[in-house]
Amino acid sequence: MRDLTKKEKWFIIRERIAATTLLICIIAYVLTGYYTAEWRWPLLIFLAVPLMPVLLGLEKLYISFDLIVVIAYLVIGFTTKQWHPWWVLFLLIPVYHILFHNFKWDKYKANAKDFFKDDKEERIDNKAKKDKKDFMDAEIDEKYTFKE
């Protein structure tokens, strides 16, 4: 068996951290609830379960309608403390998917590493890519363009 590189070892460690996140969250929730006698606010600990693979760079974060509804529900619930009437927001999710099932969110994907990247650097990188012209593409374009 060959030795693993540092990159492969780090990837395995990140996978194991992501896999044990649920167990860690359950233990943290029970201990926090037991010692503080508050069981509602510690529920936010469970947001670490879907976010951990994104934060570790194992998966990409998809900004979707479902995510927006969950965030809106949590913000409204924690600010107004009216959880009951706002659960109806979750009924919008199937309605949205029935009406807009072909809509693609691909251009709104974001990786956690890209989230902290400076926009100015990204614009400069994109401009450099656009300015750089491949001479092979230019030859093909000239050769196969139709002239009227």
ZANUTI-354613 format. One record per residue (C-alpha): residue in three letters; x negated, y negated, z. Coordinates in steps of 0.02 Angstrom, whole numbers, plus 50000, padded with zeros to 5 digits. Layout:
# residues N
Ala X Y Z;
...
END
This chain:
# residues 148
Met 50000 50000 50000;
Arg 49932 49830 49953;
Asp 49911 49685 50072;
Leu 50041 49549 50065;
Thr 49993 49373 50017;
Lys 50029 49227 50133;
Lys 50173 49175 50021;
Glu 50253 49349 50030;
Lys 50230 49357 50220;
Trp 50310 49186 50241;
Phe 50456 49240 50130;
Ile 50485 49395 50238;
Ile 50479 49290 50397;
Arg 50606 49167 50324;
Glu 50722 49311 50274;
Arg 50714 49384 50450;
Ile 50751 49216 50530;
Ala 50902 49193 50416;
Ala 50962 49371 50454;
Thr 50955 49347 50642;
Thr 51037 49175 50642;
Leu 51211 49243 50681;
Leu 51151 49339 50833;
Ile 51053 49188 50896;
Cys 51207 49077 50870;
Ile 51320 49196 50967;
Ile 51199 49202 51113;
Ala 51177 49013 51111;
Tyr 51366 48985 51103;
Val 51403 49101 51249;
Leu 51263 49028 51357;
Thr 51309 48848 51316;
Gly 51493 48880 51348;
Tyr 51460 48972 51510;
Tyr 51342 48842 51584;
Thr 51434 48686 51525;
Ala 51614 48752 51537;
Glu 51644 48670 51369;
Trp 51690 48788 51229;
Arg 51745 48672 51088;
Trp 51589 48571 51048;
Pro 51469 48718 51052;
Leu 51565 48790 50904;
Leu 51458 48676 50798;
Ile 51315 48797 50833;
Phe 51394 48916 50707;
Leu 51363 48791 50567;
Ala 51183 48852 50575;
Val 51235 49020 50501;
Pro 51273 48958 50324;
Leu 51146 48817 50334;
Met 50995 48917 50389;
Pro 50956 48998 50219;
Val 50969 48826 50139;
Leu 50855 48747 50267;
Leu 50729 48888 50246;
Gly 50731 48867 50057;
Leu 50803 49040 50022;
Glu 50964 48977 49941;
Lys 51027 48819 49859;
Leu 51161 48709 49934;
Tyr 51313 48696 49825;
Ile 51418 48542 49847;
Ser 51591 48611 49818;
Phe 51768 48562 49856;
Asp 51773 48694 49993;
Leu 51623 48615 50080;
Ile 51699 48441 50066;
Val 51862 48503 50146;
Val 51770 48586 50290;
Ile 51667 48430 50323;
Ala 51822 48319 50314;
Tyr 51914 48434 50435;
Leu 51771 48433 50560;
Val 51748 48244 50551;
Ile 51934 48210 50570;
Gly 51952 48339 50708;
Phe 51806 48281 50812;
Thr 51843 48095 50793;
Thr 52032 48097 50818;
Lys 52047 48259 50920;
Gln 52200 48304 50818;
Trp 52155 48475 50753;
His 52330 48541 50729;
Pro 52402 48437 50588;
Trp 52239 48431 50490;
Trp 52220 48619 50465;
Val 52338 48590 50319;
Leu 52186 48524 50224;
Phe 52130 48705 50204;
Leu 52286 48738 50099;
Leu 52213 48622 49968;
Ile 52070 48744 49933;
Pro 52173 48877 49841;
Val 52275 48742 49753;
Tyr 52114 48661 49692;
His 52042 48826 49631;
Ile 52203 48868 49538;
Leu 52206 48699 49451;
Phe 52020 48676 49418;
His 51949 48852 49410;
Asn 51840 48813 49259;
Phe 51756 48659 49332;
Lys 51568 48683 49351;
Trp 51472 48606 49495;
Asp 51302 48661 49424;
Lys 51239 48485 49401;
Tyr 51272 48448 49585;
Lys 51165 48590 49655;
Ala 51033 48536 49777;
Asn 50894 48625 49865;
Ala 50851 48578 50044;
Lys 50674 48532 49990;
Asp 50745 48416 49856;
Phe 50860 48335 49985;
Phe 50711 48253 50071;
Lys 50621 48210 49909;
Asp 50603 48027 49868;
Asp 50718 47972 49725;
Lys 50584 47857 49655;
Glu 50463 48003 49633;
Glu 50598 48104 49547;
Arg 50638 47964 49426;
Ile 50454 47945 49384;
Asp 50439 48133 49356;
Asn 50592 48136 49243;
Lys 50530 47986 49144;
Ala 50360 48069 49119;
Lys 50446 48227 49056;
Lys 50551 48127 48933;
Asp 50402 48026 48871;
Lys 50297 48180 48843;
Lys 50338 48244 48670;
Asp 50290 48416 48612;
Phe 50211 48407 48440;
Met 50282 48578 48394;
Asp 50460 48513 48421;
Ala 50420 48363 48312;
Glu 50360 48475 48170;
Ile 50514 48585 48181;
Asp 50628 48434 48184;
Glu 50547 48359 48030;
Lys 50543 48523 47937;
Tyr 50724 48575 47965;
Thr 50816 48410 47960;
Phe 50941 48393 47821;
Lys 50925 48239 47715;
Glu 51074 48172 47621;
END
